[in-house]
Amino acid sequence: MGLLQKYYKQSATYKIFTGVYETLYDFLDTLGKITENGLAVAKCILKGQIDKKELIEQCSRFGVSSLPITLSIVAMTSVIIASQVALEMVKQGGGNFIGMMMTILIVRELAVIMAGFAIISMIGSSLASEIATMRVTEQIDAIRVLKVNPIANLFVPRVLSGMIMMPFVTIIAAVVGILAGAVTSDMFAGLSYMAYFDSAWLGVYMKDLWVSILKAVCFGGTIGLISCSCGYYASGGAKGVGLATTKAVVWSFVAIVIWDMVFALIFFF
């Protein structure tokens, strides 16, 4: 029986089953911890347990530090799309709709999604590695010994800064993306700036702007919460810090894509 069990554990079936089980368990465990921390953060905010000095510092980090890379990504993506689409639309007689198409795309999706991806890569990974380092070096345990709530001290400023600053980053990125689309359309398709901007607002409504801002608030809070949670439960020294950072980035990417799908289903279907 023992020999049979030994061979079974070495089989591909057992390894696949074990891998699926461990992945599912890790998924549910991480989701539960993130939800628990989210409720704790909401409770602290409602009680007014907010370190204003730390909040301002994190807002500067979340908004100002991430702005150059965010604007670069959004502008380059807008240039790529406009360079491939503008000339073909002009050939087909649809030049008067290029500005509208680019503006709808940028305001509804491109600005907030690309801003989210840039912030995850730059700020989210930084938050996760910072808190994970505090965990493995027992700094969080020291905070608890001093009877300081680590959720209020570490999570709340970072989550709130994401919710506050992400809309501003998204708005600036949208403006830059629309301008980049106008310049590219003029260069590649000979479309005048007047024709581009005359059509830019034909299909864009205030609803699109408000949905984009609400989406940015959710994205910013989610990135902050997931990054802090993954770092908070890190273990195993330097290797654990790396794993926590990787998990934070992957989970944040998946989360904002799911959020984006939810918003699309609710507001645009």
Stockholm file with secondary structure:
# STOCKHOLM 1.0

chainA/1-269         MGLLQKYYKQSATYKIFTGVYETLYDFLDTLGKITENGLAVAKCILKGQIDKKELIEQCSRFGVSSLPITLSIVAMTSVIIASQVALEMVKQGGGNFIGMMMTILIVRELAVIMAGFAIISMIGSSLASEIATMRVTEQIDAIRVLKVNPIANLFVPRVLSGMIMMPFVTIIAAVVGILAGAVTSDMFAGLSYMAYFDSAWLGVYMKDLWVSILKAVCFGGTIGLISCSCGYYASGGAKGVGLATTKAVVWSFVAIVIWDMVFALIFFF
#=GR chainA/1-269 SS CHHHHHHHHTSHHHHHHHHHHHHHHHHHHHHHHHHHHHHHHHHHHHTTCCCHHHHHHHHIIIIITTHHHHHHHHHHHHHHHHHHHHHHHHHTTCGGGHHHHHHHHIIIIIHHHHHHHHHIIIIIHHHHHHHHHHHHTTHHHHHHHTTCCHIIIIIHHHHHHHHHHHHHHHHHHHHHHHHHHHHHHHHHHCCCHHHHHHHHTSSCCHHHHHHHHHHHHHHHHHHHHHHHHHHHTCCSHHHHHHHHHHHHHHHHHHHHHHHHHHHHHHHCC
#=GC SS_cons         CHHHHHHHHTSHHHHHHHHHHHHHHHHHHHHHHHHHHHHHHHHHHHTTCCCHHHHHHHHIIIIITTHHHHHHHHHHHHHHHHHHHHHHHHHTTCGGGHHHHHHHHIIIIIHHHHHHHHHIIIIIHHHHHHHHHHHHTTHHHHHHHTTCCHIIIIIHHHHHHHHHHHHHHHHHHHHHHHHHHHHHHHHHHCCCHHHHHHHHTSSCCHHHHHHHHHHHHHHHHHHHHHHHHHHHTCCSHHHHHHHHHHHHHHHHHHHHHHHHHHHHHHHCC
//
